[in-house]
Amino acid sequence: RRRAERHDIKISLFLVASRGGRCYSGGYLPSRGDLSMAAAASPDFKVKDIGLADWGRKEIAIAETEMPGLMALRAEFGKSQPLKGARVAGCLHMTIQTAVLIETLVHLGASVRWSSCNIFSTQDQAAAAIAAVGVPVFAWKGETEEEYDWCIEQTIKGPDIDGKPGWRPNMLLDDGGDMTII
């Protein structure tokens, strides 16, 4: 019975996380040594300063120790890739904790594109760290209203391929409903 209860909790956490790529299929996230190579290979992002990625990566490593639920999901479901085929467009505060969520979604097989839900809440080092591993992210602290709308549009509509519509989400994770306005 205890095992079943723990399993139910994990599944509930999984469902919360999944309601929330073109990103490294198989959940692969580049190592620190691969950061600049990953960013160069996927220039589909806009952040204040990609040079902040190493700082963000260090903070993400600390945050992972404080987020055991997401780490448990990675450990238990990472190999089975339950989110394979999921295309998640996210519009949440782009913080270090959100970066851990994003990397968990990718680790579980999802393709993810991200923007911030607030023009002042982005932690630029978090956005840079996520962009550096190849996740398309469009967020920086101090966006104008026009830039904010542009970022959300980029999150929803990935680049077209040979003139045909490219990446489109099949799941939205939106804190304030702003994606529904675009």
Secondary structure as GFF3:
##gff-version 3
##sequence-region A 1 182
A	DSSP	alpha_helix	2	18	.	.	.	ID=ss1
A	DSSP	three_ten_helix	25	27	.	.	.	ID=ss2
A	DSSP	three_ten_helix	32	34	.	.	.	ID=ss3
A	DSSP	alpha_helix	35	41	.	.	.	ID=ss4
A	DSSP	beta_strand	46	47	.	.	.	ID=ss5
A	DSSP	three_ten_helix	50	52	.	.	.	ID=ss6
A	DSSP	alpha_helix	53	65	.	.	.	ID=ss7
A	DSSP	alpha_helix	68	77	.	.	.	ID=ss8
A	DSSP	beta_strand	87	91	.	.	.	ID=ss9
A	DSSP	alpha_helix	96	107	.	.	.	ID=ss10
A	DSSP	beta_strand	111	115	.	.	.	ID=ss11
A	DSSP	alpha_helix	124	132	.	.	.	ID=ss12
A	DSSP	beta_strand	137	139	.	.	.	ID=ss13
A	DSSP	alpha_helix	145	156	.	.	.	ID=ss14
A	DSSP	beta_strand	171	174	.	.	.	ID=ss15
A	DSSP	alpha_helix	178	181	.	.	.	ID=ss16
###
